[in-house]
Amino acid sequence: MTSFDSTPQLNVWRMLLALAVVFVMLGTTGWTAVRNHRGAATPLDASRSAWERGRIDGYRLPDLDSTPARLTRFFASLDTGQRARLATRYPLAVGNMNGAPVKLRYRANRVALDQARKVERKRVHDDRLSETGQHDAARRMKRYEALMDTKRHILAFDPTGPGRIAEVFGNLGEAQRVSVVVPGVDTDLLNFQRTNRQYSAPVGMAKSLYDAERTASPRTRTAVIAWADYTAPSGLGMDAATGVRAEEGAVRLNDLVRGLPGGSKVALYCHSYGSVVCGVAAPSLPSRVSDIAVAGSPGMRVEKATQLETYAQVWAVRDADDWIRDVPHLEFGGLGHGADPMSAAFGARVLSAEGAEGHGGYFEPGTESLRNFAEIGIGAYRAVRCAHEDDACQNGLPGTAEAGRA
């Protein structure tokens, strides 16, 4: 039984409801079997394989599975020309390498994006493709062109399948505080950025948070990462109801944080299924992660915040009109994501979401949720606004608002 329900009978009814939903899903979509197929090498695989066989001025290149610290030392031993040659020869390997210099990753990913753009340009005019296939190729080509803008800082890029990507706002190398936005379902290369409902997509979320942090504390050097560098579930099917994608994403999130330059504090902002990713990742995250804030969460695959086994402060926020509040918060046979982070028994610090509207509105400018996220991002904990009048979400917090803004 979950600890936040008032009666055993309510637990039973909620579990039966969840199982009924699952069986309906199975009847219409079937089980999603996960199999490993040996097919053609992806562009990233090819780049990694070339790196493993490569050399620089006669010396072997380090193992790609080396720690970020080891890779950082390797690149530090090279001169500017050597680093540039590696980025050009192995753009996808270097562009996705935690521990490589940030600016070198930006450079490598621009090369990789240009290569991917050329591939899609050929596909646009390939008569063997259907009209739909040519249209999809044109969309991807235009997205790659937009991402190649010299003003954009692409930290990770993989064109395989739906695609994975991460973008930085601000100066990551000099940041005192780093925020990472972890999005939920239906996140891929094509909807990484949206024109309509822009603040419900990773780029809009991260840009909005970056602007809010700069407004809250102009003197604090901040950077925000729009992190869509994991394969998110597509739609609200079986993948979204289990932790499989979250487990894969948690490994990648942990690698990202451990590979960030410097010693800046890191705050994670985990939206929807992204909060499942953050929950699974929490026990393995380094101590530099000071805060984990979940918005519109279906659960973090634990019953209490203490079970996350993290020193980070755990925050939760949800709008009253968010449909996810009606999702049964339980886990049974691997389905579902556990307790509601908004419940008192869970033990998170519950924030005000005033002004936010629905499941995708937490990063909208002018909302209390965004303002709270910004204050957490700069460490101004005493400036956050709790969801309830008793200010319980501020109990035991370190420092003051003024210290956070310094």
C-alpha positions in Angstrom: 0.0 0.0 0.0 1.1 3.5 -0.6 1.6 5.7 2.5 -0.4 8.7 1.3 -3.8 7.0 0.8 -6.3 7.3 3.6 -7.8 3.8 3.4 -6.8 0.3 2.1 -10.0 0.2 0.0 -8.9 3.3 -1.9 -5.6 1.7 -2.6 -7.4 -1.4 -4.0 -9.7 0.6 -6.3 -6.8 2.7 -7.6 -4.7 -0.3 -8.3 -7.7 -2.0 -10.2 -8.2 1.2 -12.2 -4.5 1.3 -13.1 -4.6 -2.4 -14.2 -7.7 -1.8 -16.2 -6.0 1.0 -18.1 -3.0 -1.2 -18.7 -5.0 -4.0 -20.1 -6.8 -1.6 -22.4 -3.4 -0.4 -23.6 -2.3 -4.0 -24.2 -5.4 -4.8 -26.1 -4.9 -1.9 -28.5 -1.1 -1.6 -28.7 0.3 -4.9 -27.5 3.4 -5.4 -25.4 6.5 -3.5 -26.4 9.2 -6.0 -26.7 12.8 -4.7 -26.3 15.2 -6.5 -28.6 18.7 -5.8 -29.6 19.0 -5.9 -33.4 22.4 -5.9 -35.1 21.9 -3.5 -38.0 23.8 -0.9 -39.9 26.1 1.2 -37.8 24.6 4.6 -36.8 26.6 7.8 -37.6 27.5 8.1 -33.9 28.7 4.4 -33.9 30.8 5.0 -37.0 32.4 8.1 -35.5 33.1 6.3 -32.2 34.6 3.3 -34.1 36.8 5.6 -36.1 38.0 7.3 -32.9 38.9 3.9 -31.4 41.1 3.2 -34.3 42.5 6.7 -34.6 45.7 8.4 -33.6 46.9 11.9 -33.0 50.5 12.6 -34.1 51.3 8.9 -33.8 49.7 8.4 -30.3 46.6 6.3 -29.7 43.5 8.1 -28.6 42.1 7.4 -25.1 39.3 4.9 -24.5 35.9 6.5 -25.0 34.7 4.9 -21.8 37.4 6.8 -19.8 36.2 9.0 -17.0 35.4 12.6 -17.9 38.3 13.7 -15.7 40.7 11.4 -17.8 39.3 12.8 -21.0 39.7 16.4 -19.7 43.3 15.8 -19.0 43.9 14.3 -22.4 42.5 17.3 -24.2 44.4 19.7 -21.9 47.6 18.0 -23.1 46.9 18.9 -26.8 47.5 22.2 -28.6 44.7 24.2 -30.3 45.5 22.6 -33.7 45.4 19.1 -32.5 42.0 19.6 -30.7 40.6 21.2 -33.9 41.7 18.2 -36.0 40.0 15.8 -33.7 36.7 17.7 -33.8 36.8 17.7 -37.6 37.8 14.0 -38.0 35.5 12.6 -35.3 32.7 15.2 -34.9 30.0 13.0 -33.4 32.4 11.3 -31.0 33.9 14.6 -29.8 30.6 16.4 -29.8 29.1 13.9 -27.4 32.1 13.3 -25.2 31.7 14.2 -21.6 35.0 15.6 -20.5 35.9 17.3 -23.8 36.2 21.1 -23.7 32.8 22.7 -24.0 33.7 25.0 -26.9 35.3 22.1 -28.8 32.0 20.1 -28.4 30.1 23.1 -29.8 32.5 23.2 -32.8 32.4 19.4 -33.4 28.6 19.4 -33.2 28.4 22.2 -35.8 30.4 19.9 -38.2 28.2 17.0 -37.3 25.0 19.0 -37.9 26.3 20.1 -41.3 27.0 16.5 -42.3 23.6 15.4 -41.2 22.0 18.4 -43.1 23.7 17.3 -46.3 22.4 13.7 -45.8 18.8 15.0 -45.4 19.2 17.4 -48.4 19.9 14.4 -50.6 16.9 12.5 -49.2 14.6 15.4 -49.9 15.2 14.8 -53.6 15.4 11.0 -53.5 12.6 9.6 -55.7 12.8 6.3 -53.9 11.2 7.9 -50.8 7.5 8.5 -50.4 6.2 12.0 -50.4 5.9 11.7 -46.6 9.5 10.5 -46.4 10.7 13.5 -48.4 8.7 15.8 -46.3 10.2 14.4 -43.1 13.7 14.8 -44.6 12.9 18.5 -45.4 11.8 19.1 -41.8 15.0 17.5 -40.4 17.2 19.5 -42.8 15.6 22.8 -41.7 16.0 21.9 -38.1 19.7 21.1 -38.6 20.2 24.4 -40.4 18.6 26.3 -37.5 20.8 24.5 -35.0 23.9 25.3 -36.9 23.5 29.1 -36.2 26.8 30.3 -34.8 24.9 31.9 -31.9 23.7 28.5 -30.7 25.7 26.2 -28.4 25.0 22.6 -29.1 26.4 20.4 -26.3 25.3 17.0 -27.7 23.8 15.8 -31.0 22.9 12.4 -32.3 20.7 12.2 -35.5 19.9 8.5 -35.0 16.2 7.7 -35.0 14.1 10.4 -33.4 17.4 12.1 -32.4 19.0 13.4 -29.2 20.3 16.9 -28.5 21.3 19.3 -25.8 21.8 23.1 -26.0 23.4 25.5 -23.6 22.2 29.1 -22.8 24.9 31.2 -21.1 28.6 30.6 -20.6 28.9 27.0 -19.3 32.6 27.2 -18.7 32.4 30.2 -16.4 29.0 29.6 -14.7 28.7 29.7 -10.9 25.4 27.9 -11.1 24.2 25.5 -13.8 20.5 24.5 -14.3 19.5 21.4 -16.4 16.0 21.1 -17.9 15.0 17.4 -18.2 11.9 17.1 -20.4 9.3 14.3 -20.7 7.5 12.3 -23.3 7.5 13.1 -27.1 10.8 15.0 -26.9 13.0 14.6 -29.9 14.9 16.6 -32.5 11.9 17.9 -34.3 10.0 19.1 -31.3 13.1 20.2 -29.3 11.9 23.7 -30.1 8.4 24.9 -30.9 6.8 28.1 -32.3 3.4 27.4 -30.8 3.4 26.7 -27.1 7.1 27.4 -27.1 7.5 27.2 -23.3 6.4 23.6 -23.3 9.4 22.5 -25.4 13.0 22.1 -24.0 14.4 25.2 -25.8 11.6 27.5 -24.6 11.8 26.1 -21.1 15.6 26.6 -20.8 15.6 30.0 -22.4 12.8 31.2 -20.2 14.6 29.9 -17.1 17.9 31.5 -18.1 16.2 34.9 -18.6 14.4 34.6 -15.3 17.7 33.7 -13.5 19.5 36.7 -15.0 16.6 38.9 -14.0 16.6 37.6 -10.4 20.4 38.0 -10.0 22.2 39.8 -12.8 25.5 39.4 -11.0 25.3 35.6 -10.8 27.0 33.8 -13.7 24.4 31.2 -14.7 24.0 28.7 -17.5 21.0 26.6 -18.4 21.1 23.3 -20.5 18.1 22.2 -22.5 18.8 18.5 -22.1 17.0 16.2 -24.6 19.9 13.8 -24.8 17.9 10.7 -23.9 15.4 8.7 -25.8 12.1 9.8 -24.3 8.9 7.7 -24.5 6.7 8.4 -27.5 3.2 9.2 -26.4 1.4 7.8 -23.3 2.0 4.1 -24.1 3.8 1.3 -22.3 7.2 3.1 -22.4 5.7 6.0 -20.5 4.2 3.7 -17.9 7.5 1.9 -17.1 10.9 3.0 -16.0 12.9 1.5 -18.9 13.5 4.8 -20.7 14.1 6.5 -17.4 16.8 4.0 -16.5 18.6 4.6 -19.8 18.2 8.3 -19.5 19.4 8.3 -15.9 22.8 6.9 -17.0 23.2 9.6 -19.6 22.1 12.4 -17.1 24.6 11.2 -14.6 27.3 11.2 -17.3 26.4 14.8 -18.3 26.6 16.1 -14.7 29.9 14.4 -14.0 31.3 15.8 -17.2 30.4 19.4 -16.6 33.3 21.8 -16.3 34.3 23.4 -13.0 32.7 22.9 -9.7 29.5 24.9 -10.0 26.4 23.8 -8.2 23.8 22.1 -10.4 20.0 22.2 -10.2 17.8 19.8 -12.1 14.3 20.8 -13.4 12.5 17.6 -14.3 9.2 17.9 -16.2 6.6 15.1 -16.4 8.4 11.8 -17.4 11.6 13.7 -16.9 11.0 13.5 -13.2 11.1 9.7 -13.5 14.5 10.1 -15.1 15.7 12.3 -12.3 14.3 10.0 -9.6 16.1 7.0 -11.0 19.3 9.0 -11.4 19.2 10.6 -8.0 21.2 8.0 -6.0 24.1 8.1 -8.4 24.3 11.9 -9.0 27.4 13.7 -7.6 27.2 16.0 -4.6 27.4 19.1 -6.8 23.7 18.5 -7.6 22.1 20.8 -5.0 18.5 20.7 -6.1 16.0 18.5 -7.9 12.7 20.2 -8.8 9.9 18.2 -10.4 7.0 19.7 -12.2 3.8 17.8 -13.2 5.4 14.6 -12.0 3.8 11.1 -12.4 6.2 10.0 -9.7 9.9 9.4 -9.1 9.7 5.6 -8.6 10.0 5.8 -4.8 7.5 6.3 -2.0 9.4 9.0 -0.1 11.9 11.6 -1.0 14.4 10.1 1.5 14.5 7.0 -0.7 16.1 9.0 -3.5 19.3 8.8 -1.4 20.5 12.2 -2.4 21.8 15.2 -0.5 20.0 17.5 -3.0 16.9 19.3 -1.9 13.8 17.9 -3.5 11.1 20.3 -4.7 7.7 19.7 -6.3 5.2 21.8 -8.1 1.9 21.1 -9.9 -0.8 23.3 -11.3 -4.4 22.6 -10.1 -5.5 22.0 -13.7 -2.6 19.7 -14.7 -4.2 16.4 -15.9 -1.4 14.4 -14.4 -2.9 14.8 -11.0 -5.5 12.2 -12.0 -2.9 9.5 -12.9 -2.8 6.8 -10.2 0.4 7.3 -8.2 1.5 3.8 -7.6 3.8 1.1 -8.8 2.7 -2.4 -9.5 4.7 -5.1 -11.4 7.0 -2.4 -12.9 4.0 -0.3 -14.1 3.5 3.2 -12.7 6.0 5.5 -11.0 5.2 5.4 -7.3 4.0 8.0 -4.8 2.9 11.5 -5.7 5.7 14.0 -5.0 3.1 16.6 -4.1 1.8 14.5 -1.2 2.8 15.4 2.4 4.0 11.9 3.0 6.5 12.1 0.2 8.4 14.8 1.9 9.3 17.2 -1.0 9.3 21.0 -0.6 6.0 22.0 -2.4 6.2 25.2 -4.4 3.5 27.6 -5.6 2.5 27.2 -9.3 0.3 30.3 -9.4 -0.2 31.5 -12.9 0.8 28.3 -14.6 -1.9 26.7 -16.7 -2.0 22.9 -17.3 0.7 20.4 -17.8 3.0 22.5 -20.1 2.8 25.9 -18.4 5.4 25.7 -15.7 8.1 27.7 -17.5 5.8 30.4 -18.8 7.1 34.0 -18.1 5.2 35.6 -15.2 4.3 32.4 -13.4 5.2 31.7 -9.8 6.6 28.3 -10.9 9.1 29.9 -13.2 10.0 32.6 -10.6 10.5 29.9 -8.0 12.7 27.8 -10.4 14.9 30.9 -11.0 15.4 31.6 -7.3 16.4 28.0 -6.7 18.7 28.2 -9.7 20.7 31.1 -8.2 20.5 29.6 -4.7 18.1 32.3 -3.3 16.1 29.7 -1.3 14.5 32.2 1.1 12.9 34.0 -1.9 10.9 31.0 -3.0 7.1 31.0 -2.5 5.6 27.9 -1.0 2.3 26.4 -2.1 0.9 26.8 1.4 0.8 29.7 3.8 2.9 28.0 6.5 6.1 28.3 4.4 6.9 24.7 5.2 8.9 24.4 2.0 11.5 26.8 3.4 12.2 24.9 6.7 15.8 24.1 7.2 17.1 25.8 4.1 20.7 27.0 4.0 21.7 30.6 3.5 19.5 33.7 2.7 18.1 35.2 -0.4 20.8 37.9 -0.3 23.6 35.3 -0.1 22.1 33.4 -3.0 22.1 36.6 -5.1 25.7 37.4 -4.4 
